[in-house]
């Protein structure tokens, strides 16, 4: 019973103690994702990624790979304001889409101190992803992009394109409290 409440309590405690603006590490929002089982750092073959999160969604174990970054004119900033998250399949199951959405919601809510309910609600529309294209929406300075099918992927060691389902998220750098 206390496990589902733990992420909310951690978020409230951290925000209250920090006044909402204290910097947090890049991994902290992942511990607030509902159903989180593990969070690890590493590489996937030759493709680098920042973290992997394994979570339970609808009784299934889902792995989501992440790259966090800084989209800014000043590369010396240690602030994170971008997220790329993906699963290893070209077409995501509903549980995989939900996992990607939950990870994005945790980052947007945890890192962007100016996140609004409307911006967070934008992530709810991702469950209606369409095959065959990259889609992008911007709302109040937050940009969400997603693809399910053949518009997102990585090259493997043999330079073959491996299609994936993924999403990107970018929020204003001045509103971010996540750091590398």
C-alpha positions in Angstrom: 0.0 0.0 0.0 2.8 2.5 0.8 4.7 1.7 -2.5 2.3 3.5 -4.8 2.4 6.5 -2.5 6.2 6.6 -2.2 6.9 8.5 -5.5 4.3 11.2 -4.6 5.6 11.6 -1.1 9.2 11.8 -2.4 8.2 14.4 -4.9 6.3 16.5 -2.4 9.1 16.2 0.2 11.8 17.1 -2.3 9.8 20.0 -3.7 9.0 21.3 -0.2 12.5 20.9 1.1 14.0 22.4 -1.9 11.5 25.2 -2.4 10.9 23.7 -5.8 14.1 25.1 -7.3 17.0 23.1 -5.8 18.9 21.2 -8.4 18.4 17.4 -8.6 20.4 14.7 -10.3 19.4 13.4 -13.8 18.3 10.0 -12.3 16.0 11.4 -9.6 12.9 11.7 -11.7 13.2 8.1 -12.8 12.6 7.0 -9.2 9.3 8.8 -9.3 7.9 6.8 -12.2 5.0 4.6 -11.2 6.0 0.9 -11.2 9.8 1.5 -11.3 11.8 -1.6 -10.6 15.4 -0.7 -11.6 17.4 2.3 -12.9 20.8 1.6 -14.4 23.4 3.5 -16.4 25.4 2.2 -19.4 25.5 1.5 -23.1 23.5 -0.6 -25.5 26.0 -2.1 -28.0 27.6 0.9 -29.6 24.7 3.2 -29.0 25.2 5.2 -25.8 22.4 5.9 -23.5 22.2 7.7 -20.2 19.9 5.4 -18.2 17.7 2.3 -18.5 14.6 2.1 -16.4 12.7 -1.1 -16.0 9.1 -0.7 -14.8 6.0 -2.8 -14.4 3.1 -1.7 -16.6 -0.1 -3.7 -16.7 1.8 -6.7 -15.2 4.5 -6.5 -17.9 8.2 -5.7 -17.3 9.1 -2.9 -19.8 12.6 -1.5 -20.4 12.9 2.1 -21.5 16.3 3.6 -22.7 17.0 7.3 -22.1 19.4 10.0 -23.2 19.2 13.3 -21.3 20.8 16.4 -22.6 21.1 20.1 -22.8 19.7 22.0 -25.8 21.3 25.4 -25.3 23.7 27.9 -26.9 25.9 27.5 -23.9 27.3 24.0 -23.8 29.0 24.6 -20.5 25.7 24.6 -18.6 25.2 21.5 -16.5 21.4 21.8 -16.8 19.3 19.1 -18.4 16.3 20.2 -20.6 16.0 17.4 -23.1 15.0 13.8 -23.0 15.0 11.1 -25.6 13.3 7.8 -24.6 12.7 4.7 -26.6 11.9 1.0 -26.5 13.7 -1.6 -28.6 10.8 -2.5 -30.8 9.7 -0.7 -34.0 6.0 -0.8 -33.1 5.2 -0.4 -29.4 2.6 -2.3 -27.5 0.1 -0.2 -25.4 2.2 -1.1 -22.3 5.4 0.2 -23.9 3.7 3.4 -25.0 2.4 3.9 -21.4 5.9 3.2 -20.0 7.4 5.9 -22.4 4.7 8.3 -21.4 5.2 7.7 -17.7 9.0 8.3 -18.0 8.4 11.5 -20.0 5.8 12.7 -17.4 8.2 12.1 -14.5 10.9 14.2 -16.3 8.6 17.0 -17.3 7.1 17.2 -13.8 10.3 16.6 -11.9 12.7 18.8 -14.0 10.6 21.6 -15.3 9.6 23.7 -12.3 7.1 25.6 -14.5 5.3 22.5 -15.8 1.6 23.0 -16.1 -1.3 20.5 -16.0 -2.0 21.3 -19.7 1.6 20.4 -20.6 1.5 17.2 -18.6 -1.9 16.4 -20.3 -0.3 16.7 -23.7 1.6 13.5 -22.9 -1.8 11.7 -22.6 -2.3 12.1 -26.4 0.7 9.9 -27.2 -1.4 6.7 -26.8 -2.9 7.6 -30.2 0.4 7.4 -32.0 0.2 6.8 -35.7 2.6 4.6 -37.7 5.0 5.9 -40.2 6.0 9.4 -39.1 7.6 11.6 -36.6 5.0 13.8 -34.9 5.7 16.9 -32.8 3.6 19.3 -30.7 4.7 22.4 -28.8 2.7 23.7 -25.9 3.7 26.7 -23.8 7.4 26.2 -24.5 7.4 22.4 -24.1 8.0 20.3 -27.2 7.0 16.7 -27.4 7.9 14.5 -30.4 7.1 10.9 -31.0 7.3 8.1 -33.6 5.9 4.6 -33.7 7.1 2.8 -36.8 9.8 3.8 -39.3 10.7 7.4 -38.5 13.0 6.8 -35.5 15.9 4.5 -35.0 19.6 3.9 -34.6 22.3 2.3 -36.7 23.8 -1.0 -35.4 27.5 -2.1 -35.7 26.9 -3.1 -39.4 25.3 0.3 -40.1 21.9 -1.2 -40.5 19.0 1.0 -39.3 17.1 -0.5 -36.4 13.7 1.1 -36.1 12.4 1.9 -32.7 9.5 3.5 -31.0 10.5 6.6 -29.1 9.7 10.1 -27.9 11.6 13.3 -27.3 10.9 16.0 -24.8 12.3 19.5 -24.5 11.4 22.2 -21.9 12.8 25.7 -21.3 16.3 25.6 -19.9 15.7 28.5 -17.5 12.9 26.4 -15.9 15.0 23.3 -15.4 16.3 22.1 -12.1 17.8 18.7 -13.3 21.6 18.6 -13.7 24.2 16.2 -15.0 
